[in-house]
Amino acid sequence: MADFLQTLMTALAIGSLYALIALGYTMVYGVLKFINFAHSDIVVLGAWLSYSFAIRALPLVGLDAHNPATPPPIWMTAGIFVAVLLLCSLAGFLIERLAYRPLRRAPRLNVLITAIGVSLLLQNVGQLDFVFGASPQKMPALLPNWELPIQFGQGESIRYVVLPLIDCIIFAVSGLLMLALELLIFRTKFGTALRAVSFNTDFAALMGIPVDRAISLTFMLGSALAGAAGFLYVLKFPSMNQPAHSVWVLLGLKAFVAAVVGGIGNIRGAVLGGFIIAFVEQFGAYYISSNYRDVYVFSLLILILLIKPTGLLGSPVREKV
Amino acid sequence: MPTCFATSDSESCIPLTRDKTPTRLTKRTISLRQFLRLSKVVGIFLVAATSLMSLGCQSRVASTDEIVIGHFGSITGSEATFGISTDRGIQLAIEEVNAAGGVNGKKVRLITYDDKGDPREAGSAVTRLVTRDQVTAVLGEVASGLSLAAAPICQENGVPMISPSSTNPKVTQVGDMIYRVCFIDPFQGSVCAKFARENDKIKATKAAILCDQTAPYSVGLQEEFEKAFTAGGGTIVSKQAYQAGDQDFSAQLTSIRASEPEVIFIPGYYTDVGNIALQARKLGLKVPMLGGDGWDSAKLGQIAGDALNGCYYSNHYSHEDPSPRVQNFIKLYQGKYQETPDGLAALGYDAARILFTAMKTAPSLSGKDIAAELAKTTGFEGVTGVISMDANRNPVKPAVILEMKDGTPRYVATIAPGE
């Protein structure tokens, strides 16, 4: 029971992160019908920007940059978070403006290959010495290291479920961001415009919707969410890999699988998919074998593609002639 | 059955119709012709640049009054201290031999390439050393997976390669050009198993294993530990795996916690081990952890802090060894780098010195002659022990067990082969 709860809580926290990243994939796909492979690199950017800001901001309040004795004041943590969101959305805007917009009329394959190119470029630029460097770093703690141990059983068979504060924060912050996105897309004028562009770009343009602006905003929103995921990810896992490490690619890939499983192009589907992927991964690793962690995730993808090719919440696409 | 990608493909046909309707979507594009013209210009520029660069390199032919040796190692990346320490050890040995007049009157020059801890990079680094720089011999790598990637290249080109610290037996099985100066994993695994069963503080009969399934080193060492531990009457209660660079170990550790082991064997590299230790203690796993020489880095203590207190690993040498050959080396190393050498620095130093000794006695500096001399190495007094090559080009030498105390490794015991 205790182990089940522990696994459940990890799955919820990791599922929130997958969902945040998956949203970016799904939004871009919904509007432009291509897969933005550079999206996982925005997560890396968010993670490493958090680190760069943290080590520069901590000395300002008299704390050791790499090993602060106490966490910094909460306004500083929040400030770093907001700065990361802003810079990541700026990066998303620039990537779209410089790499994808010139190819707007090109076949989808060209854009897809460009996306891979942008991804490689970002990874390798990130490894340069004057950017983030090619060595792993340890993220200083920005939040108090509180944990809530819940006791199970008595005497000999006593077990603890440890609920760390960071897991709760990840869950809460991701939940809030997803709620905000939901409201933005289904309750505002901008959201209506975005959905119109996603439905049919040409007709949206004919209706006077500024298509380019809508697409830019999509990228900025998706990248901000990815930046948030990067920030939360390094708070939970403070030992950071270098920007071009394959672990980051795998993280992005799993979030992409989450988007496909949930139904790519569907916002609620991405959130659902994120949690499903995390549950399959965590419970599979706990109950079956940790040797096949990734196998569970990708087997699920194959299964979903066979049974419901459009994903769980995806609407069937009519073949157009 | 149509798949998701098939439908998205048919979706991608839409642009054909879109092209006919001028919309605001198409503000700035370049035509195919423009693109081709652009790529031609870029192409010509690239060709010119590369030919200039290769011209520049041609002038760097090795002169005859020096011997060039190559080192490939992870100077950056998750295992960066491995490459950096080894390189420093090698540099020290080169300085020493050059100060004493070089090898048969020729100065030794080192070329080091960073492989970033990536097997593909290791392959291209060694290819570059062997074909472009034409080195006489190659030193490297620490991680067995990377040595395995490079060894066939050295073997094919007839360049002797000495791995300072790859312990997987398969490395030297590649061929008669490949040597090493460290012990191998069947021995290391049995040392760890013996220690886990017999040490007073552990006395374990139930062990769990957490292994890096992407590293040949880790998988090999795990198998040897399991063999030795079960042969001694112990049981392996849980076998879990992770992948190098993983951040989240909670599923594996929760599962290990449920199996109630008395010791956890983690044959991984230090960055991952540090993260595992932190998360294990958070989950309330208090049993001692045990590992191999992959733990040997000053970074381990920095990452894990006191989470590793009371944990042990096997290594090639201890800086607390009072013997003069160890203490002299430490004094030299500290004089140059202002830090205490780890086992990898000592092995890099030994590897380079064994190579120079072989070069001095070899009739010529051809790969074959050096390799033949290396095979004859017996009773070489290295910092990490007395090295004699066996028929499989592996030295037979003792291992030490170190205990982590507040982030620094302290000497516990020496275990010799056959004990």
Chai-1 contact restraints between the chains, C-beta under 6 A:
chainA,res_idxA,chainB,res_idxB,connection_type,confidence,min_distance_angstrom,max_distance_angstrom,comment,restraint_id
A,D3,B,T254,contact,1.0,0.0,6.0,A-B,restraint_1
A,D3,B,A258,contact,1.0,0.0,6.0,A-B,restraint_2
A,Q6,B,T254,contact,1.0,0.0,6.0,A-B,restraint_3
A,T7,B,T254,contact,1.0,0.0,6.0,A-B,restraint_4
A,T10,B,S250,contact,1.0,0.0,6.0,A-B,restraint_5
A,K33,B,E11,contact,1.0,0.0,6.0,A-B,restraint_6
A,R104,B,L25,contact,1.0,0.0,6.0,A-B,restraint_7
A,R105,B,T26,contact,1.0,0.0,6.0,A-B,restraint_8
A,R105,B,T29,contact,1.0,0.0,6.0,A-B,restraint_9
A,R108,B,S12,contact,1.0,0.0,6.0,A-B,restraint_10
A,A134,B,T76,contact,1.0,0.0,6.0,A-B,restraint_11
A,S135,B,T76,contact,1.0,0.0,6.0,A-B,restraint_12
A,S135,B,A80,contact,1.0,0.0,6.0,A-B,restraint_13
A,P136,B,S78,contact,1.0,0.0,6.0,A-B,restraint_14
A,P136,B,T271,contact,1.0,0.0,6.0,A-B,restraint_15
A,Y160,B,G284,contact,1.0,0.0,6.0,A-B,restraint_16
A,D202,B,T21,contact,1.0,0.0,6.0,A-B,restraint_17
A,D202,B,T23,contact,1.0,0.0,6.0,A-B,restraint_18
A,A205,B,T23,contact,1.0,0.0,6.0,A-B,restraint_19
A,A205,B,R24,contact,1.0,0.0,6.0,A-B,restraint_20
A,V211,B,R24,contact,1.0,0.0,6.0,A-B,restraint_21
A,V211,B,L25,contact,1.0,0.0,6.0,A-B,restraint_22
A,F237,B,Q247,contact,1.0,0.0,6.0,A-B,restraint_23
A,S239,B,N275,contact,1.0,0.0,6.0,A-B,restraint_24
A,N241,B,G245,contact,1.0,0.0,6.0,A-B,restraint_25
A,H245,B,G245,contact,1.0,0.0,6.0,A-B,restraint_26
A,V247,B,G245,contact,1.0,0.0,6.0,A-B,restraint_27
A,Q282,B,A251,contact,1.0,0.0,6.0,A-B,restraint_28
A,A285,B,A251,contact,1.0,0.0,6.0,A-B,restraint_29
A,Y286,B,A251,contact,1.0,0.0,6.0,A-B,restraint_30
A,Y286,B,T254,contact,1.0,0.0,6.0,A-B,restraint_31
A,Y286,B,S255,contact,1.0,0.0,6.0,A-B,restraint_32
A,S290,B,Q240,contact,1.0,0.0,6.0,A-B,restraint_33
A,S290,B,A241,contact,1.0,0.0,6.0,A-B,restraint_34
A,S290,B,A251,contact,1.0,0.0,6.0,A-B,restraint_35
A,S290,B,Q252,contact,1.0,0.0,6.0,A-B,restraint_36
A,N291,B,A241,contact,1.0,0.0,6.0,A-B,restraint_37
A,L305,B,T3,contact,1.0,0.0,6.0,A-B,restraint_38
A,L305,B,C4,contact,1.0,0.0,6.0,A-B,restraint_39
A,P309,B,T3,contact,1.0,0.0,6.0,A-B,restraint_40
A,P309,B,C4,contact,1.0,0.0,6.0,A-B,restraint_41
A,T310,B,C4,contact,1.0,0.0,6.0,A-B,restraint_42
A,V317,B,T7,contact,1.0,0.0,6.0,A-B,restraint_43
A,E319,B,S10,contact,1.0,0.0,6.0,A-B,restraint_44
